[in-house]
Amino acid sequence: MANSCIGYIGRIGSAGALALGLLGAGNAAAAVKDAAPNGFTIENEQAVAVDPGTAWKALVEDIDRWWPKDHTWWGAASTLSIDARAGGCFCEIGRDGKQQAQHMTVSFVDPGKTLRLLGGLGPLQGMGLSGAMEFGLSPGQDGGTRIVLHYRAGGYTPDDLSKFAAVVDKVQGLQLGGLADYLRRREPLKAGAQR
């Protein structure tokens, strides 16, 4: 999904673009659950010291504040939004409002608990692949929230998708890390702590 991927697609093909665009994604606690030539499953997890309602609000209402702008089509000029209803859009509006992208379609909403989206993110979309991404929120320790991001993607491609699993996993870790960092900046002060 990095805007740097787009220019490479014509020259090196979609498989190379995906790898080049996503390699610098950063590290996060994550796991490739399975990987095969036709698809993969990845899972990332974060714990934050805010309640599930606060985490949910940030997930669906503030995505433009925490999603890494280098993993959008038009970078800092982009505006991201999630219409959190069945059939709603995880969309991006570009520079002057004329460029638009539907990243995924919302398929399931259980406020404060589950948001499921369908589609192929970034270069996966251009490769004709599909996927199911689910954000699961559950009560964590001491009133906090455990957020699990689960993504399963696959479909026909002449490329071996198992080779992409670790790279996509790192990007998903970066994206979930953006949400967690955003929420951590909003965590209540602990007794005696100073900002």
N, C-alpha and C positions, 0 to 999 in steps of 0.2 A: 503494500500500500504506500510505501514511501514514494514521494513524488520523483525521487531520483531514479526509480525503476522505469518510469514511463519512457524516457529517451532511449533506453537500452533495448527495449523490446524488439524494435525493428532490426537492430544490428546483431543481437546475439540470441534472440529467441526468448520465449517466455520462461523457460526453465532457468536460463542464465540470468535473466532479469530478476526473477524471484530471489535467487541466491545473492546476487550483487546488491540488490536493494535492501535486503534484510540482514545481511551479515553483521552490520554494526549495531545491532539492536540492543545490546546490553545484557546483563545477567539478572535473573530472578529465579527464585525457588520454583521449580517446574518439573514436569515429568512427561516424557513421551510414553503414553500407555501402550500403543501398538503402532506399527508402521508396515505397510505393504506397498507393492507397486501401484495399486489403485487407490490408496488413501491412508489416512493416519488418524489417531486420536491423541490429543494432548490435554494436559490439565495443569493449571497454575492455581496457587492458593496464597492468600494473604489474610492476616488477622489485623483488625483495627479496633481502637478503643472508643468506637462510637456505636450507638444502638443501630439495629437493622433499618429502622425508619430513616435515620439520617444517611446511612450508607445508600439506601435505595434512592433517596432524593438526589444525592450527588450522581449516582449512576445514570439516572434517566433525565434529570433536569440540567445537570452541569457538565455534560460530556465535553462540551467545547472548551471547558476550563482544564480538563485533566488528560484528554486523549493527546498523545504526542503529535504535534503538528508536522513533524517530519515523516509521519505515517498517515498522511492525507494526500489527496491528489494535488491540491494547490497550496500547501504549506500554510504559513502564517496568515495568508489572506483568506483562508477557509473558515467557514462556520459550520459546525457539526450539530446535529440534533437527533433526538430519538422521540418519536411519537409512540409512547408506551401503551399501545392498544393493539389487539389482534389486527393484522393487516397494516399496521403503522410502519413508518419508514425510519431506518437509521440512515440519515441523509447528510450530504455535504453540499454546501453552496459555495461556489468559487468567487474569485476576485470581484467581478462586477455584477454578480447575481445571475449571469447567463450560463456559467459553467455549473453543472449539477451532476451529482452522483448518488445513486441509491446503493449504499454499501450492502445492506441487508434488509430483510423484511421481518417485522416482529410477528411471531407466531403464537407466543404464550406469555401471559402476564399474570403473576400472582404477587401483587404489590408487597414489598418488603421481604419477599422470599425468592421468586424466580422470574428471570427475564430470558426468554429464548428467542433467538433470531436465526433466520435462514438465509444462506447465500455464501458465495465465495468472496473472501476479503481481498482487496487489492489485486495483485497480479493473478491470483487464483480465479477471480471473476473473469478476467480476460482469457484465461485458459479453458473456460467453459466448465469449471468445477463448481460443486455445490458443497454446502456444509451446514452444520447446526452448531451454533454457539449458545452456551447457556451460562448465565451468571446465577449462581446459587448463593443466597445469603442465609445464614443461620446464626442463632445466638452463640457467641463465643464466651470466653472467660471474662468474669468481672463486668458483665454488661456490654461487652464488645461484640463485634461481628466477625464471623469467619466468612470470607468471600472466596468461592471456588469458581474459576473460569474453565469451562470444559468446551473443547472444540473438536469436532469430528468433520473431516473434509475428504472428499473423494470424487471419483468420476473417471471418465475416459480421458486419457492424455497419452501421447507417445512417450512422455517422460516418466521416469520412475519416481512416484511421489514419496516413497520412503526416504529418498535422499533429501527431501525438503522438510521433513518432520522436525528435526532439531532446530532448524532455522526459524520456522514458523513458531515453534515453541518459545524461542527466545523473544520474538516479537510480541507474542501474547503475554509473556512475562513482563515485558516493558510496558505494555498497555495496561495490564492490571496493576502494575507498580505505579503507574501514573494516577490511577484512582486511589490506591492506598496512600500515596504521598499526599494527595489532595485532602483526603480525609484526616490524615495525621496532623496536618496544619490546622485542623478544626477540632482536634481532640480537646476535651476539657482539661484545664490545668489540674495537676495533682496537687495535693495539699503542700504548701510551702514552695512550689515550683515557681520560677519566674520565666518570662519570655523575653 
